[in-house]
Amino acid sequence: MSAPTTEGSTYRHPHPAVAVDLAIFSIRDGQLCLLLIERGVEPFKGRWALPGGFVRMTEDLQAGAQRELLEETGISQAYLEQVGAFGRPDRDPRERVISVGFYAIIASDRIELRAGSDARLARWWPCDELPALAFDHSQILARAREQLKDRVRRSAVALQFLPPEFTLTELQLVHELILGEKIDKRNFRKWVTGLKYLHATGRERRGGPHRPAALFRARPNANALAADAGFDAPEEDLARTTSRAVDAAYRKGFLDGLRAFRQRLATVEDELSRSLKS
């Protein structure tokens, strides 16, 4: 690191600016959605981008990300996790900018969108219908989605998408949307019953043509319990279940075939014995 010159705060070498960009996820109308802002200023005026901004001199990175989250959603507290730094020299045509990417999770019942100072509009987009993004935000988003998927496999982070009380169907939907695949309902329920960080409230959600659904809550120390339990993704657990089922079916098929072969051999031996006696 170079030393400051005699001018005090002026350094010999130019310093890059530091920004934070947020991939803010929520589940709305049964879809995994991403919050995007339409930029109201250059560069990329009129293009869609992740919410974000420059880190202030008095902020650390986490504080800058929390401030941007508050400015765009009206929410001061949400699950927020850093995904990495992005520093390609030409990523921002204004100046040399290094951005630190974060992702945030907001339950759908806690949203109050606000367009920031450099945005004309803020809106939710389904993750499978996204427009082309400004800057290198598609790379930040791709990293965020992979990290979110990994966290869903290894922690209780799926609960952050849900209200305090939820049904197992809603929890399964979160896993399916994040992981991008359907999960067998029976196996998912079997897996869920072994989780120590969930407990039934004894209440039910009524309404609609379906029968009432039991409501669950997360225990206060859900994240610690999930880590202690060595939480696995449902598809990993189901893969093991499927593997065991395939092995069992193979063994059953083998034993059934062996049994049929022995019965047939006994029949042939009996017929041959009778034929020799006659």
C-alpha positions as a printed Julia matrix, in Angstrom:
278×3 Matrix{Float64}:
   0.0     0.0     0.0
   1.4     3.39   -0.95
   1.86    6.08    1.68
  -0.08    9.35    1.53
   1.63   12.36   -0.01
   2.35   15.57    1.84
  -1.11   16.83    0.89
  -2.54   14.62    3.63
  -5.65   12.91    2.29
  -4.47   12.82   -1.35
  -2.8     9.57   -2.31
  -0.19    9.02   -4.97
  -2.3     6.41   -6.78
  -6.0     6.7    -7.71
  -8.4     4.76   -5.51
 -11.31    2.79   -6.96
 -14.81    3.52   -5.74
 -16.59    0.77   -3.79
 -20.24   -0.1    -4.32
 -22.68   -2.72   -3.07
 -25.26   -4.44   -5.29
 -28.11   -6.53   -3.92
 -29.96   -9.5    -5.36
 -33.16   -9.27   -3.31
 -35.32  -12.4    -3.49
 -38.89  -13.07   -2.44
 -41.6   -15.58   -3.32
 -44.67  -13.93   -4.82
 -47.68  -15.62   -6.41
 -45.92  -18.98   -6.3
 -42.79  -17.78   -8.1
 -39.25  -16.95   -7.03
 -38.92  -13.24   -7.79
 -36.09  -10.74   -7.93
 -36.33   -7.02   -7.18
 -34.99   -4.86  -10.02
 -34.85   -1.1   -10.49
 -35.15    0.77  -13.76
 -32.24    3.18  -13.89
 -33.21    6.82  -14.19
 -29.72    8.18  -14.88
 -26.74    7.32  -17.04
 -25.0     4.99  -17.47
 -27.58    2.47  -18.68
 -30.48    4.88  -18.28
 -33.74    3.01  -18.83
 -32.12   -0.41  -18.26
 -32.99   -2.75  -15.4
 -30.42   -3.4   -12.69
 -29.93   -4.76   -9.2
 -30.52   -2.22   -6.44
 -27.29   -0.82   -5.08
 -25.09    2.18   -4.61
 -21.76    3.51   -3.46
 -20.52    2.78    0.05
 -20.22    5.89    2.18
 -16.95    6.81    3.86
 -18.41    6.09    7.31
 -19.91    2.69    6.41
 -18.62   -0.82    6.32
 -19.88   -3.09    3.55
 -22.66   -4.69    5.58
 -23.97   -1.29    6.69
 -23.95   -0.03    3.12
 -25.92   -3.07    1.96
 -28.44   -2.67    4.79
 -28.93    1.0     3.92
 -29.57    0.19    0.27
 -32.01   -2.53    1.31
 -33.91   -0.05    3.48
 -34.0     2.58    0.73
 -35.4     0.15   -1.85
 -37.8    -1.94    0.27
 -38.52   -0.01    3.47
 -37.16   -2.97    5.45
 -34.31   -2.43    7.87
 -33.81   -6.04    8.96
 -33.66   -8.97    6.57
 -31.46  -11.99    5.88
 -28.41  -10.58    4.1
 -25.35  -12.48    2.93
 -22.27  -11.47    0.96
 -21.62  -13.41   -2.26
 -18.35  -11.93   -3.53
 -16.5    -9.0    -5.1
 -16.71   -7.98   -8.76
 -13.95   -5.79  -10.09
 -13.59   -6.02  -13.85
 -11.96   -2.7   -14.86
 -14.61   -1.84  -17.46
 -17.66   -2.9   -15.43
 -18.73    0.73  -14.89
 -18.07    3.33  -17.63
 -18.09    6.22  -15.13
 -15.0     5.26  -13.15
 -13.13    2.35  -11.62
 -15.73    0.72   -9.4
 -15.41   -2.46   -7.37
 -18.76   -3.84   -6.31
 -19.42   -6.27   -3.45
 -22.47   -8.39   -4.16
 -25.02   -9.46   -1.55
 -28.26  -11.35   -1.64
 -31.19  -10.65    0.63
 -34.34  -12.62    1.41
 -37.64  -10.95    2.19
 -40.83  -12.74    3.2
 -43.63  -11.72    0.86
 -45.7   -10.22    3.69
 -43.04   -7.6     4.55
 -42.57   -5.6     1.35
 -42.86   -1.87    0.74
 -41.04   -0.98   -2.46
 -39.32    2.37   -2.85
 -37.39    3.5    -5.92
 -34.02    4.97   -4.93
 -32.59    8.31   -6.0
 -31.12    6.99   -9.27
 -34.1     4.77  -10.14
 -37.32    5.56  -11.98
 -39.15    2.39  -10.98
 -38.75   -0.62   -8.73
 -40.65   -3.85   -9.4
 -40.55   -7.59   -8.84
 -39.64   -9.85  -11.75
 -40.09  -13.65  -11.84
 -36.59  -15.14  -11.98
 -37.41  -17.06  -15.16
 -38.6   -13.89  -16.96
 -35.78  -11.43  -16.27
 -34.78   -8.7   -18.71
 -31.17   -8.07  -19.72
 -29.37   -6.44  -16.79
 -27.11   -3.4   -16.73
 -23.42   -3.47  -15.76
 -22.25   -6.99  -14.83
 -25.32   -7.62  -12.7
 -26.14  -10.87  -14.48
 -22.87  -12.28  -13.11
 -23.64  -11.05   -9.59
 -27.11  -12.58   -9.84
 -25.78  -15.93  -11.06
 -23.37  -16.09   -8.12
 -26.13  -15.1    -5.7
 -28.49  -17.8    -6.96
 -25.86  -20.51   -6.7
 -24.99  -19.45   -3.16
 -28.66  -19.3    -2.19
 -29.19  -22.8    -3.57
 -26.23  -24.07   -1.58
 -27.5   -22.4     1.6
 -30.94  -23.98    1.17
 -29.21  -27.35    1.0
 -27.12  -26.78    4.12
 -29.08  -24.51    6.47
 -32.53  -23.37    7.55
 -32.43  -20.34    5.25
 -35.6   -21.45    3.41
 -37.55  -20.31    6.46
 -36.58  -16.7     5.71
 -39.01  -16.72    2.77
 -41.97  -17.66    4.95
 -44.16  -15.85    7.48
 -43.79  -16.88   11.16
 -46.38  -19.65   10.72
 -46.48  -21.74    7.55
 -47.63  -25.06    6.16
 -45.38  -27.88    4.99
 -46.7   -27.36    1.47
 -45.42  -23.77    1.57
 -42.03  -24.93    2.86
 -41.81  -27.54    0.11
 -42.63  -24.9    -2.5
 -39.71  -22.76   -1.28
 -37.31  -25.66   -1.7
 -38.65  -26.49   -5.15
 -38.42  -22.89   -6.38
 -34.88  -22.38   -5.09
 -33.55  -25.76   -6.22
 -35.4   -25.66   -9.53
 -36.95  -29.11   -9.38
 -40.01  -30.94   -8.15
 -39.74  -32.9    -4.91
 -41.82  -35.95   -4.06
 -44.37  -34.88   -1.44
 -44.3   -38.1     0.59
 -40.52  -38.16    0.85
 -40.39  -34.45    1.64
 -42.84  -34.89    4.51
 -40.84  -37.83    5.8
 -37.67  -35.72    5.69
 -39.33  -32.75    7.4
 -40.57  -34.8    10.35
 -36.95  -35.44   11.31
 -36.03  -31.74   11.52
 -35.44  -30.59   15.07
 -35.87  -26.91   14.34
 -39.55  -27.12   13.3
 -42.5   -27.75   15.56
 -46.25  -27.96   14.98
 -48.25  -25.1    16.5
 -51.38  -27.17   16.99
 -53.26  -24.7    14.78
 -54.54  -25.15   11.26
 -55.06  -22.96    8.22
 -58.57  -23.26    6.88
 -60.1   -22.04    3.66
 -60.57  -23.18    0.11
 -61.67  -26.6    -1.12
 -58.83  -28.47    0.59
 -58.84  -29.87    4.09
 -57.22  -27.77    6.85
 -53.41  -27.71    6.81
 -51.32  -27.91    9.99
 -49.27  -24.82   10.78
 -45.61  -24.97   11.82
 -43.13  -22.54   13.33
 -39.34  -22.46   13.47
 -37.72  -22.74   16.87
 -35.77  -19.64   18.01
 -32.43  -21.37   17.46
 -33.38  -22.88   14.1
 -30.12  -22.01   12.36
 -27.99  -23.56   15.1
 -30.13  -26.7    15.18
 -29.93  -27.03   11.41
 -26.14  -26.74   11.5
 -25.85  -29.21   14.37
 -28.02  -31.67   12.51
 -25.83  -31.55    9.42
 -28.71  -30.29    7.31
 -28.86  -31.76    3.8
 -30.85  -30.58    0.84
 -34.12  -32.4     0.31
 -32.97  -33.65   -3.08
 -29.84  -35.11   -1.49
 -31.95  -36.83    1.14
 -34.38  -37.98   -1.52
 -31.5   -39.19   -3.67
 -30.38  -41.39   -0.8
 -33.97  -42.58   -0.32
 -34.27  -43.3    -4.03
 -30.93  -45.12   -4.03
 -32.06  -47.28   -1.13
 -35.35  -47.96   -2.9
 -33.52  -48.97   -6.08
 -31.21  -51.25   -4.11
 -34.18  -52.81   -2.32
 -36.03  -53.31   -5.6
 -32.94  -54.85   -7.14
 -32.52  -57.24   -4.23
 -36.21  -58.14   -4.3
 -36.09  -58.73   -8.04
 -32.97  -60.85   -7.7
 -34.47  -62.93   -4.88
 -37.77  -63.34   -6.71
 -35.91  -64.48   -9.81
 -33.76  -66.87   -7.8
 -36.84  -68.28   -6.09
 -38.6   -68.8    -9.43
 -35.48  -70.44  -10.87
 -35.27  -72.86   -7.93
 -38.96  -73.71   -8.25
 -38.56  -74.34  -11.96
 -35.43  -76.43  -11.36
 -37.3   -78.52   -8.8
 -40.13  -79.04  -11.28
 -37.73  -80.08  -14.04
 -35.93  -82.49  -11.68
 -39.25  -84.01  -10.63
 -40.39  -84.42  -14.24
 -37.03  -85.95  -15.18
 -37.21  -88.36  -12.25
 -40.71  -89.52  -13.22
 -39.6   -89.9   -16.83
 -36.65  -92.13  -15.85
 -38.85  -94.32  -13.64
 -41.3   -94.91  -16.44
